[in-house]
Amino acid sequence: MGSIAVEFKNPATATLLEAAKARRTIYGLKAESPIPDEVIEAIVKDAVLHVPSSFNTQTSRVVLLLKDEHKKVWDIALQAMEGLVAAGVLPKEAYESSTKPKLEGFRAGYGTVLFFVDYDALKDIKEKFAIYADKFDPFALESNAMSQYLVWTALTSEGFGANLQHYSPLIDEQIQKTWNLPANWKLDAQLVFGTPTSGPAEKTFAPLEDRYKVFGK
Ligand SMILES: Cc1cc2nc3c(=O)[nH]c(=O)nc-3n(C[C@H](O)[C@H](O)[C@H](O)COP(=O)(O)O)c2cc1C
């Protein structure tokens, strides 16, 4: 779907929206980086610092794993899936033909960003604003998703391909143990990235008319 031709007052707005359009799901990845690790770190740190959270609760926790440390995530997932095969939950054939190559594809990348939510950090605010208590957990997840999106978009803008995965709770315990992470960091998503070896799949767009309204223009 093309751009809507308008002139922005600030050219950075056009750049921002172009970056949003360029972000896609890329599964073909290799273990090379187009940028120094410090630049990857700067992207992730900026996301942690500057992505908003409800009442500024700052509930997102992020772990950046590069190279061999990244591979460990996908070894954990492979092991967890093999456990499911052994337990008779996942058919061996499905594992060999589909799950295993997919996980090995993630493992072939350069890095993984683990996104967690620290729900314990909401204890005080839930007491203070009891009327909203049940809203804070979903708000925390929404804020976490904003971080995922920003990092995904920025890494793409720097030449990476990336895809977003969800292997929680299957991998949670081993992830926590492997990097000795606080038990109250609840894993939400894993963003896998690397130098792209394939393009994105074709994407269809449901009509904008069914999804957008404007009044008072
Ligand atoms: C909240 C959310 C969860 C997703 N979970 C997964 C996932 O677990 N595995 C996966 O391969 N892709 C996942 N995706 C990627 C979507 O399938 C993908 O973004 C969508 O099909 C649009 O394609 P695009 O990313 O190329 O624009 C997820 C995306 C979002 C926004």
The ligand as a Tripos MOL2 file, in Angstrom:
@<TRIPOS>MOLECULE
LIG
   31    33     1     0     0
SMALL
NO_CHARGES

@<TRIPOS>ATOM
      1 C1          1.5990   -8.5770   18.5660 C.3       1 LIG1
      2 C2          2.2300   -9.3690   17.4710 C.ar      1 LIG1
      3 C3          2.5450  -10.7010   17.6660 C.ar      1 LIG1
      4 C4          3.2080  -11.4340   16.6780 C.ar      1 LIG1
      5 N1          3.6200  -12.7180   16.9490 N.ar      1 LIG1
      6 C5          4.3390  -13.3880   16.0190 C.ar      1 LIG1
      7 C6          4.8610  -14.6690   16.3150 C.ar      1 LIG1
      8 O1          4.7080  -15.1880   17.4230 O.2       1 LIG1
      9 N2          5.5690  -15.3100   15.3480 N.ar      1 LIG1
     10 C7          5.7750  -14.7480   14.1160 C.ar      1 LIG1
     11 O2          6.4420  -15.3720   13.2870 O.2       1 LIG1
     12 N3          5.2960  -13.5170   13.8230 N.ar      1 LIG1
     13 C8          4.5920  -12.8300   14.7340 C.ar      1 LIG1
     14 N4          4.1380  -11.5670   14.4600 N.ar      1 LIG1
     15 C9          4.3650  -10.9850   13.1190 C.3       1 LIG1
     16 C10         3.0870  -10.8380   12.3180 C.3       1 LIG1
     17 O3          2.6730  -12.0640   11.8280 O.3       1 LIG1
     18 C11         3.3700   -9.8310   11.1970 C.3       1 LIG1
     19 O4          3.7880   -8.6130   11.7690 O.3       1 LIG1
     20 C12         2.1580   -9.5840   10.3220 C.3       1 LIG1
     21 O5          1.8120  -10.7330    9.5930 O.3       1 LIG1
     22 C13         2.3830   -8.4310    9.3470 C.3       1 LIG1
     23 O6          3.5540   -8.6470    8.5660 O.3       1 LIG1
     24 P1          4.7750   -7.6310    8.5940 P.3       1 LIG1
     25 O7          5.4140   -7.7120    9.9500 O.co2     1 LIG1
     26 O8          5.6990   -8.0960    7.5050 O.co2     1 LIG1
     27 O9          4.2510   -6.2470    8.3460 O.co2     1 LIG1
     28 C14         3.4990  -10.8230   15.4320 C.ar      1 LIG1
     29 C15         3.1660   -9.4730   15.2300 C.ar      1 LIG1
     30 C16         2.5580   -8.7620   16.2340 C.ar      1 LIG1
     31 C17         2.2620   -7.3050   16.0010 C.3       1 LIG1
@<TRIPOS>BOND
     1     1     2 1
     2     2     3 ar
     3     2    30 ar
     4     3     4 ar
     5     4     5 ar
     6     4    28 ar
     7     5     6 ar
     8     6     7 ar
     9     6    13 1
    10     7     8 2
    11     7     9 ar
    12     9    10 ar
    13    10    11 2
    14    10    12 ar
    15    12    13 ar
    16    13    14 ar
    17    14    15 1
    18    14    28 ar
    19    15    16 1
    20    16    17 1
    21    16    18 1
    22    18    19 1
    23    18    20 1
    24    20    21 1
    25    20    22 1
    26    22    23 1
    27    23    24 1
    28    24    25 2
    29    24    26 1
    30    24    27 1
    31    28    29 ar
    32    29    30 ar
    33    30    31 1
@<TRIPOS>SUBSTRUCTURE
     1 LIG1         1 GROUP 0 **** ****
